[in-house]
């Protein structure tokens, strides 16, 4: 009321101020409305974006579930195939063992005999365990004996069990594939594997004279304890073990 009477007394100047004030109020209202519109629009866009993201996420989950279902189905099929193949493999192994017990052993024995007559010129051919053994009829040094075996796809015999030792016995001393030529006191086989179990004569190895580095098998001493170290230059007969057929299970 006071402003009204002041405007009546002030004349046109009062109207100017009122107009300016109303204009400012309108501008502020317009700015407020614009800001509200921008805020609401941004929130609407954000909600829409969240909704789209949620839909995409749901689609991804559905796709993964479908893929998981397909993978599980494929897994079951593979398991069934594996079981079928395992059963077939067992049947084939059984059939192979049956064949090995009949024709295969006979074929290998014939091959062994042929090799002993034509290539090795040996008088004995044994099939035992996992290998083929050939005994020479000549006398050679340890190195020459080994080279003879290697030239024919074999090597000096490796004896790692009592059973193999027994089947390697002959009436005469023979070289075996054991020595400590690389390092004194460290016995190694010709395949460079260390000696794990020895079948030594009493008080052997003794490296008598400081030059006994190669090992002979002397069956006249004992059935099991018959190894002896002697100079590598000594001459003995030898036992070759066929490396090609070593992995075949003949028995």
C-alpha positions as CSV (number, residue, x, y, z in Angstrom):
1,X,0.0,0.0,0.0
2,X,2.9,2.3,0.8
3,X,4.5,1.6,-2.6
4,X,1.2,2.4,-4.3
5,X,0.9,5.8,-2.6
6,X,4.6,6.4,-3.3
7,X,4.0,5.7,-7.0
8,X,1.0,8.1,-7.1
9,X,3.1,10.8,-5.6
10,X,6.2,10.0,-7.7
11,X,4.6,10.0,-11.1
12,X,6.1,8.3,-14.1
13,X,9.4,7.5,-12.5
14,X,7.7,4.9,-10.3
15,X,6.1,3.2,-13.3
16,X,9.5,2.8,-14.8
17,X,10.9,1.1,-11.7
18,X,7.8,-1.2,-11.6
19,X,8.3,-2.1,-15.2
20,X,12.0,-2.8,-14.7
21,X,11.2,-5.0,-11.7
22,X,8.5,-7.0,-13.5
23,X,10.9,-7.4,-16.4
24,X,13.6,-8.8,-14.1
25,X,11.1,-11.2,-12.6
26,X,10.1,-12.4,-16.0
27,X,13.7,-12.9,-17.0
28,X,14.4,-14.9,-13.8
29,X,11.3,-17.0,-14.3
30,X,12.3,-17.7,-17.9
31,X,15.9,-18.7,-16.8
32,X,14.4,-20.9,-14.1
33,X,12.0,-22.5,-16.6
34,X,14.8,-23.1,-19.1
35,X,17.1,-24.6,-16.4
36,X,14.3,-26.9,-15.2
37,X,13.6,-28.0,-18.8
38,X,17.3,-28.8,-19.3
39,X,17.5,-30.7,-16.0
40,X,14.3,-32.7,-16.7
41,X,15.5,-33.4,-20.3
42,X,18.9,-34.6,-19.0
43,X,17.2,-36.8,-16.4
44,X,14.9,-38.2,-19.0
45,X,17.8,-39.0,-21.3
46,X,19.7,-40.6,-18.4
47,X,16.8,-42.8,-17.5
48,X,16.3,-43.7,-21.1
49,X,20.1,-44.6,-21.3
50,X,19.8,-46.7,-18.1
51,X,16.8,-48.5,-19.6
52,X,18.6,-49.2,-22.8
53,X,21.6,-50.4,-20.9
54,X,19.4,-52.7,-18.8
55,X,17.8,-54.1,-21.9
56,X,21.2,-54.7,-23.5
57,X,22.4,-56.4,-20.3
58,X,19.3,-58.6,-20.2
59,X,19.9,-59.5,-23.9
60,X,23.5,-60.4,-23.1
61,X,22.4,-62.6,-20.2
62,X,19.9,-64.4,-22.4
63,X,22.6,-64.8,-25.1
64,X,25.0,-66.2,-22.5
65,X,22.4,-68.5,-21.1
66,X,21.7,-69.8,-24.6
67,X,25.5,-70.3,-25.2
68,X,25.8,-72.1,-21.9
69,X,23.0,-74.4,-22.8
70,X,24.6,-75.1,-26.1
71,X,28.0,-75.8,-24.5
72,X,26.5,-78.1,-21.9
73,X,24.8,-80.0,-24.7
74,X,28.0,-80.2,-26.6
75,X,29.8,-81.3,-23.4
76,X,27.4,-84.2,-22.9
77,X,27.9,-85.2,-26.5
78,X,31.7,-85.1,-26.1
79,X,31.4,-87.1,-22.9
80,X,29.3,-89.7,-24.7
81,X,31.7,-89.8,-27.6
82,X,34.7,-90.1,-25.2
83,X,33.0,-93.0,-23.3
84,X,32.3,-94.7,-26.6
85,X,35.9,-94.2,-27.8
86,X,37.3,-95.4,-24.5
87,X,35.2,-98.6,-24.7
88,X,36.3,-99.1,-28.3
89,X,40.0,-98.5,-27.3
90,X,39.7,-101.1,-24.6
91,X,38.3,-103.6,-27.1
92,X,41.1,-102.8,-29.5
93,X,43.7,-103.2,-26.8
94,X,42.2,-106.5,-25.8
95,X,42.3,-107.6,-29.4
96,X,45.9,-106.4,-29.8
97,X,47.0,-108.4,-26.8
98,X,45.3,-111.4,-28.2
99,X,47.1,-110.9,-31.5
100,X,50.4,-110.3,-29.7
101,X,50.0,-113.5,-27.9
102,X,49.7,-115.4,-31.2
103,X,51.1,-114.1,-34.4
104,X,53.1,-111.0,-33.2
105,X,55.4,-112.9,-30.8
106,X,56.1,-115.5,-33.5
107,X,56.9,-112.8,-36.1
108,X,59.3,-110.9,-33.7
109,X,61.0,-114.2,-32.8
110,X,61.5,-115.0,-36.4
111,X,62.9,-111.5,-37.0
112,X,65.2,-111.9,-34.0
113,X,66.5,-115.2,-35.3
114,X,67.0,-113.8,-38.8
115,X,68.9,-110.8,-37.4
116,X,71.1,-113.0,-35.2
117,X,72.1,-115.1,-38.3
118,X,72.5,-112.4,-40.9
119,X,73.6,-109.2,-39.2
120,X,74.8,-109.8,-35.7
121,X,76.4,-113.2,-36.4
122,X,75.4,-114.2,-32.8
123,X,74.7,-117.7,-31.5
124,X,72.0,-116.7,-29.1
125,X,68.9,-114.5,-29.4
126,X,66.7,-113.9,-26.4
127,X,63.2,-112.2,-26.2
128,X,62.6,-111.1,-22.6
129,X,60.8,-108.2,-21.1
130,X,60.9,-105.1,-23.3
131,X,64.0,-105.8,-25.4
132,X,66.0,-108.2,-27.6
133,X,69.4,-109.4,-26.5
134,X,72.2,-110.5,-28.8
135,X,75.5,-112.1,-27.6
136,X,78.5,-111.9,-29.8
137,X,80.9,-114.8,-30.7
138,X,83.9,-112.5,-31.0
139,X,86.2,-110.8,-28.5
140,X,86.5,-107.0,-28.5
141,X,87.4,-104.1,-26.2
142,X,84.5,-102.3,-24.4
143,X,84.6,-99.4,-26.9
144,X,84.8,-101.6,-30.0
145,X,82.0,-103.8,-28.6
146,X,79.8,-100.8,-28.1
147,X,80.5,-99.5,-31.6
148,X,79.7,-102.9,-33.0
149,X,76.3,-102.7,-31.4
150,X,75.6,-99.1,-32.4
151,X,76.5,-99.8,-36.0
152,X,73.6,-102.2,-36.0
153,X,71.0,-100.0,-34.3
154,X,71.6,-101.4,-30.8
155,X,73.8,-100.6,-27.8
156,X,75.5,-102.5,-25.0
157,X,72.8,-104.0,-22.7
158,X,71.4,-102.0,-19.7
159,X,70.6,-104.3,-16.8
160,X,68.2,-102.6,-14.3
161,X,66.5,-105.6,-12.7
162,X,67.3,-109.1,-11.3
163,X,65.0,-110.6,-13.9
164,X,66.9,-109.0,-16.8
165,X,70.2,-110.0,-15.1
166,X,69.2,-113.7,-15.0
167,X,68.2,-113.7,-18.6
168,X,71.5,-112.1,-19.6
169,X,73.6,-114.9,-18.1
170,X,75.9,-116.9,-20.2
171,X,78.8,-119.2,-19.6
172,X,81.5,-116.6,-20.4
173,X,82.3,-113.1,-19.2
174,X,80.6,-110.4,-21.3
175,X,80.7,-106.6,-21.5
176,X,77.6,-104.7,-20.4
177,X,76.7,-101.1,-21.0
178,X,78.1,-99.7,-17.7
179,X,81.2,-97.7,-17.0
180,X,82.7,-94.8,-15.1
181,X,84.8,-93.5,-18.0
182,X,83.4,-90.0,-17.8
183,X,84.0,-89.5,-14.1
184,X,85.8,-91.9,-11.8
185,X,83.4,-93.5,-9.3
186,X,80.3,-92.3,-11.0
187,X,78.8,-95.3,-12.8
188,X,76.6,-94.5,-15.8
189,X,74.8,-96.6,-18.4
190,X,75.3,-96.1,-22.1
191,X,72.1,-94.0,-22.3
192,X,73.8,-91.6,-19.7
193,X,71.4,-92.7,-16.9
194,X,73.0,-93.2,-13.5
195,X,73.3,-96.6,-11.9
196,X,70.5,-97.2,-9.4
197,X,71.0,-100.8,-8.5
198,X,74.3,-102.8,-8.8
199,X,74.9,-106.5,-8.8
200,X,78.6,-106.5,-7.8
201,X,81.0,-109.2,-6.9
202,X,82.4,-109.0,-3.4
203,X,84.8,-106.0,-2.9
204,X,83.9,-104.6,-6.4
205,X,84.2,-102.2,-8.0
206,X,87.8,-101.6,-6.8
207,X,89.4,-99.8,-9.7
208,X,92.5,-101.9,-9.3
209,X,95.6,-100.3,-10.9
210,X,93.6,-97.1,-11.3
211,X,92.4,-98.0,-14.8
212,X,89.4,-100.3,-14.3
213,X,86.6,-98.2,-15.8
214,X,84.4,-100.7,-17.7
215,X,82.1,-103.4,-16.3
216,X,82.0,-107.1,-17.2
217,X,79.4,-109.6,-16.2
218,X,81.0,-112.8,-15.0
219,X,78.4,-115.6,-14.6
220,X,81.0,-118.0,-13.1
221,X,81.1,-116.0,-9.9
222,X,77.4,-115.8,-8.9
223,X,73.9,-115.9,-10.2
224,X,73.2,-112.3,-9.1
225,X,76.4,-110.7,-7.8
226,X,78.6,-111.1,-10.8
227,X,79.7,-107.6,-11.9
228,X,83.4,-106.6,-12.0
229,X,85.3,-103.6,-13.2
230,X,88.2,-104.3,-15.5
231,X,90.3,-102.2,-17.9
232,X,88.3,-101.0,-21.0
233,X,91.0,-102.3,-23.2
234,X,90.5,-105.9,-22.2
235,X,88.7,-108.1,-24.7
236,X,85.4,-109.8,-23.9
237,X,82.4,-111.0,-25.7
238,X,79.4,-108.6,-25.3
239,X,75.7,-108.4,-25.2
240,X,73.8,-106.0,-27.5
241,X,70.3,-104.8,-26.7
242,X,68.2,-103.9,-29.7
243,X,67.1,-100.3,-29.3
244,X,64.5,-100.4,-32.2
245,X,62.4,-103.2,-30.6
246,X,63.2,-102.3,-27.0
247,X,59.7,-100.7,-26.6
248,X,57.8,-103.6,-27.9
249,X,56.2,-105.8,-25.2
250,X,57.0,-109.2,-26.5
251,X,55.9,-111.2,-23.4
